[in-house]
Amino acid sequence: MSDKIALYKEGVKLKDAKEFDPAIAKLKEAAALDEKFTMPLHALTQVYTAMGRHEEAIATAKKIDRKSTRLNS
């Protein structure tokens, strides 16, 4: 399964099932396929927050901000 959308959906499914470690792996894999596809990073922040890994959640959220398209730039 190499399609970024399929990987993302599987990661979200795992996140919702509270299978956090496998969810992290799928979401990271999905994010690595397309740096502009930030939906996996949003889900990763939720996973890290649910796990109490707040520093990683913050670091991931900062990655989203850097990758976001700026209207004024």
SEMI-478021 format. One record per atom (N, C-alpha, C, CB): residue in one letter; y, x, z. Coordinates in steps of 0.05 Angstrom, whole numbers, plus 32768, in hexadecimal, padded with zeros to 4 digits. Glycine has a CB too. Layout:
# SEMI-478021
aYXZ/...
//
This chain:
# SEMI-478021
m7FE880118000/m800080008000/m801980128000/m80007FED8019/s802580157FE9/s803D80277FE8/s805680187FE2/s8038803C7FD3/d80557FFF7FDF/d806D7FEF7FD9/d807E7FEC7FF3/d80657FD37FCE/k80977FF37FF1/k80A87FF38008/k80AA7FD78016/k80C47FFD8001/i80AB7FC28006/i80AD7FA78011/i80937FA08020/i80B37F927FFB/a807D7FA68014/a80637FA08021/a80607FB0803B/a804C7FA7800E/l80687FC9803B/l80677FDA8053/l807A7FCE8068/l806E7FF7804D/y80917FC78060/y80A57FBB8073/y80997FA2807F/y80BF7FB58064/k808E7F90806F/k80837F778079/k806C7F7C808C/k807A7F658062/e805B7F8F8086/e80457F968098/e80507FA180B2/e80327FAA808A/g80647FB280B0/g80707FBC80C9/g807C7FA780DA/g80867FD080C2/v80897F9380CE/v80957F7D80DD/v807F7F6C80EA/v80A77F6B80CB/k806A7F6880DB/k80537F5980E6/k80477F6780FE/k803D7F5580D0/l80447F8180FC/l803A7F918113/l804E7F90812A/l80357FAE810A/k80687F928124/k807C7F908139/k807B7F768148/k80997F94812D/d80787F608139/d80777F468145/d805E7F428156/d80787F30812F/a80487F50814E/a80307F50815E/a80307F638175/a80187F56814C/k80477F718179/k804B7F85818E/k80387F9D818B/k80477F7881A9/e80307FA28172/e80207FBA816C/e80347FD08163/e800A7FB58156/f80427FDB8176/f805A7FEA8171/f805580058162/f80697FEF818A/d80418014816B/d803C802E815E/d8035802B8140/d8026803D816D/p802280198139/p801D8015811D/p8036800A810E/p800580028119/a80457FF9811B/a805E7FEF810F/a807180058108/a806B7FDA8121/i80748018811A/i8086802F8116/i807D803E80FD/i80878041812E/a8063804380FB/a8059805280E4/a805F804480CA/a803B805780E7/k8059802A80C8/k805E801B80B0/k807C801A80A9/k80537FFE80B2/l808C801580BD/l80A9801280B8/l80B5802D80AF/l80B7800880D1/k80AC804380BB/k80B6805D80B2/k80AD80638096/k80AC807380C5/e8094805B808F/e808A80608074/e809A80508060/e806C80588073/a80A180378066/a80B180268055/a80CD80328051/a80B280098060/a80D9803B8067/a80F480468066/a80F580608055/a80FE804C8082/a80DF806F8056/a80DE80888048/a80DD80858029/a80C680998051/l80D4806E8020/l80D180698004/l80EC80647FF6/l80BF80517FFF/d8100805B8005/d811A80557FF9/d812F8056800F/d811A80387FEB/e813F806B800E/e8153806F8024/e816880598026/e816080898021/k816C804A8010/k818080358011/k8174801A801B/k818B80307FF5/f815A8019801E/f814C80028029/f814C80048047/f812F7FFF801D/t815F7FF88054/t81637FFC8071/t81557FE78082/t81807FFC8077/m81497FD38076/m813B7FBE8087/m81267FCA8099/m812E7FA98074/p81167FDE8090/p81037FE980A3/p81117FF780BB/p80F17FFE8095/l8128800280B7/l8136800F80CD/l81407FFA80E1/l814E801F80C2/h81487FE380D7/h81507FCD80EA/h81387FC580FB/h815A7FB480D9/a81217FC280EE/a81097FBB80FD/a81017FD18111/a80F27FB580EA/l81047FEA8109/l80FE8001811B/l810F80008134/l8102801B810C/t81297FF98131/t813A7FF88148/t812F7FE3815C/t81577FF18141/q81257FCD8151/q811A7FB88162/q81017FC18170/q81137F9F8151/v80F07FD08162/v80D77FDB816E/v80DE7FEE8184/v80C67FE98158/y80F08001817E/y80F780158192/y8104800881AB/y810A802A8186/t81147FF481A6/t81207FE581BD/t810B7FD781CE/t81357FD181B3/a80F87FCA81C0/a80E37FBC81CF/a80D27FCF81DF/a80D17FAD81BB/m80CF7FE881D5/m80BF7FFC81E3/m80CF800B81F9/m80B4801081CF/g80E9800581FB/g80FA8012820E/g8103802E8205/g80EC80158228/r8100803381EB/r8107804D81E0/r8123804B81D4/r80F2805781CA/h8136804881E6/h8152804181DE/h8160805781CF/h8161803A81F6/e815B807081D6/e8168808681C7/e815F808681AA/e816180A181D4/e8145808181A5/e813B8080818A/e81468067817B/e811C807F8189/a814A80518189/a81558039817D/a8172803F8174/a815580228191/i8181804D8185/i819D8053817F/i819E80678167/i81AB80608197/a818D807B8167/a818D808E8151/a818580818137/a817880A58157/t8173806E8138/t816B805F811F/t8182804E8116/t8152804F8124/a818F80418129/a81A680308121/a81BC80408114/a81B18021813A/k81C08058811D/k81D4806A8111/k81CD807180F4/k81D880848121/k81B3807480EF/k81AA807980D4/k81B0806280C1/k818B807F80D3/i81AD804A80CC/i81B4803280BC/i81D1803280B4/i81AD801880CC/d81E2803880C8/d81FF803980C2/d8206804D80AD/d820E803F80DC/r81F9806580AE/r81FF807A809A/r81F68072807E/r81F2809480A3/k81E18062807D/k81D6805A8063/k81E280418057/k81B880578065/s81F280338067/s81FD801A805E/s8213801F8049/s8209800B8076/t8214800C8037/t8229800E8022/t82448006802E/t82227FFC800A/r825780168029/r827280118033/r82838003801D/r8280802B803D/l828F7FEE8023/l82A07FDF800F/l82BA7FEE800A/l82A67FC38019/n82C37FFD801D/n82DD800A801A/n82DB80278011/n82EC800A8035/s82C38030800B/s82C1804D8003/s82BD80507FE5/s82A9805A8011/
//
